């Protein structure tokens, strides 16, 4: 999957946000919009064609904390 495809899925709300992701988001004290922003501004580090749950990848980005 290419970064442009990932961005389009975020814009269209065509992704799965897991309970595990929510736990990690809260532990890192991030707002949900920061997660999406990080995805939209990230870059692909590794691609995993099929881990048994479909195509996925590891992204690198930095979320900015706002207090």
C-alpha positions as CSV (number, residue, x, y, z in Angstrom):
1,X,0.0,0.0,0.0
2,X,1.3,3.5,-0.9
3,X,1.1,6.5,1.4
4,X,-1.4,8.2,-0.8
5,X,-3.7,5.3,-0.5
6,X,-3.4,5.4,3.3
7,X,-4.1,9.1,3.4
8,X,-7.2,8.6,1.2
9,X,-8.5,5.9,3.6
10,X,-8.0,8.3,6.5
11,X,-9.8,11.1,4.7
12,X,-12.7,8.7,3.9
13,X,-12.8,7.0,7.3
14,X,-12.0,3.7,5.7
15,X,-9.8,2.2,8.4
16,X,-10.1,0.1,11.6
17,X,-9.3,1.8,14.9
18,X,-8.7,-0.9,17.4
19,X,-9.2,-1.1,21.2
20,X,-5.5,-1.6,21.5
21,X,-4.9,1.6,19.6
22,X,-7.2,3.4,22.0
23,X,-5.4,2.1,25.0
24,X,-2.1,3.2,23.6
25,X,-3.5,6.6,22.6
26,X,-4.7,7.2,26.1
27,X,-1.4,6.0,27.6
28,X,0.5,8.5,25.5
29,X,-2.0,11.3,26.4
30,X,-2.8,12.0,22.7
31,X,-6.0,13.4,21.2
32,X,-7.6,11.3,18.4
33,X,-7.0,14.1,15.9
34,X,-3.3,13.8,16.7
35,X,-3.4,10.1,15.6
36,X,-4.9,10.9,12.3
37,X,-2.5,13.9,11.8
38,X,0.4,11.6,12.5
39,X,-0.8,9.1,9.9
40,X,-1.3,11.9,7.3
41,X,2.1,13.3,7.9
42,X,4.0,10.0,8.3
43,X,6.1,7.9,6.1
44,X,6.2,4.1,5.6
45,X,9.1,2.4,7.3
46,X,8.1,-1.3,6.7
47,X,5.4,-3.0,4.7
48,X,3.7,-6.2,5.7
49,X,1.7,-7.6,2.8
50,X,-0.4,-10.0,4.9
51,X,-0.1,-10.8,8.6
52,X,-3.3,-12.7,8.6
53,X,-5.4,-9.6,9.1
54,X,-4.7,-8.0,5.7
55,X,-2.2,-5.6,4.4
56,X,-0.5,-3.3,7.0
57,X,2.6,-1.2,7.5
58,X,4.7,0.5,10.1
59,X,4.6,4.3,9.9
60,X,7.0,6.8,11.3
61,X,5.7,10.2,12.4
62,X,5.7,12.5,15.4
63,X,2.6,13.7,17.2
64,X,2.7,17.1,18.8
65,X,1.2,17.3,22.3
66,X,-1.0,20.3,22.9
67,X,-2.0,21.1,26.5
